[in-house]
Amino acid sequence: MQQNKFQEINVTALFSSFKAQGVTRRITPQTFRLKSGEKFEVSEIRRSYVEHVGEARHVHFVVHTKQDRYFDIVYDSKKMGWVLVLELEDGFMTE
C-alpha cells in the first residue's frame, strides 16, 4: 500500500550548472534523512518530472534506495526545500 507522508526531509543533492561526465541531471538527490533520523541512500532515480505550482516549480524524483525502498521526493524551487510525498510499494508507478 502507498503511504502519504508529506514531511520535510533533509537531502544531500548535486546541483550542476554544466554537463560533466557522469552527471545527467541538473539536480541529483544522493541521500536523504527523515525527521526520525532514518537515513536513505539513493541507488537509482527511476523517474523525474517538473510540476508547476503557482510561482514555484516542484521537481519530483521517484527514487529507489539502497535499502530497497521506493519514494517520491520533491524539491520545491520557491521554498528551496525538500518534501517526502509518499513511499511507494515495490516501485509501483516508477516506469
C-alpha positions in Angstrom: 0.0 0.0 0.0 1.2 3.5 -0.7 1.7 5.7 2.3 1.4 9.5 2.0 4.0 11.3 4.2 4.2 15.0 3.2 7.0 15.7 5.6 10.1 17.9 5.3 13.3 16.0 4.7 17.0 16.9 4.6 18.6 15.9 1.2 22.2 15.8 0.1 22.0 16.6 -3.6 24.2 17.5 -6.5 23.2 20.7 -8.3 25.1 21.0 -11.6 25.4 24.2 -13.7 27.0 22.4 -16.7 27.3 19.0 -18.3 30.0 16.8 -16.9 31.0 13.2 -17.2 28.6 11.0 -15.1 26.2 13.9 -14.4 22.9 13.6 -16.3 20.5 15.8 -14.3 20.7 19.4 -13.1 19.5 18.2 -9.7 20.6 14.7 -8.4 19.5 13.7 -4.9 22.1 11.4 -3.3 20.9 10.8 0.3 18.0 11.9 2.4 17.2 11.9 6.1 13.7 11.8 7.8 13.0 13.8 11.0 13.1 10.4 12.8 16.8 10.2 11.9 16.3 7.4 9.4 18.7 7.8 6.5 18.4 6.6 2.9 20.9 6.4 0.1 19.6 6.8 -3.4 20.8 3.9 -5.6 18.7 4.9 -8.7 16.4 7.7 -9.9 13.6 5.8 -11.6 11.8 8.9 -12.8 11.8 12.7 -12.5 9.4 15.3 -13.7 8.5 19.0 -13.1 5.2 20.2 -11.8 4.3 24.0 -11.8 2.6 25.0 -8.6 1.8 28.7 -8.6 5.1 30.5 -9.0 7.1 27.5 -7.9 8.5 24.5 -9.7 8.2 21.2 -7.9 10.8 18.7 -9.2 9.6 15.2 -8.4 12.0 12.3 -8.1 10.9 8.7 -7.8 13.9 7.1 -6.2 15.0 3.5 -5.3 17.1 3.4 -2.3 20.0 1.1 -1.3 17.6 -0.1 1.4 15.3 -1.4 -1.4 12.5 1.1 -0.8 10.9 3.5 -3.2 10.0 7.1 -2.5 8.6 10.1 -4.3 10.6 13.1 -3.0 10.1 16.7 -4.2 12.3 19.7 -4.5 10.3 23.0 -4.1 12.2 25.8 -6.0 10.4 28.6 -4.2 11.0 27.3 -0.7 14.4 25.8 -1.7 13.5 22.8 0.4 12.6 19.1 0.1 9.5 17.1 1.0 8.8 13.4 1.1 5.5 13.0 -0.7 4.9 9.3 -0.4 6.5 5.9 -0.1 5.7 3.6 -3.0 5.2 -0.2 -2.7 7.6 -2.2 -4.8 8.3 0.6 -7.2 4.7 1.0 -8.3 4.4 3.8 -10.8 8.1 4.0 -11.4 8.2 3.3 -15.1 
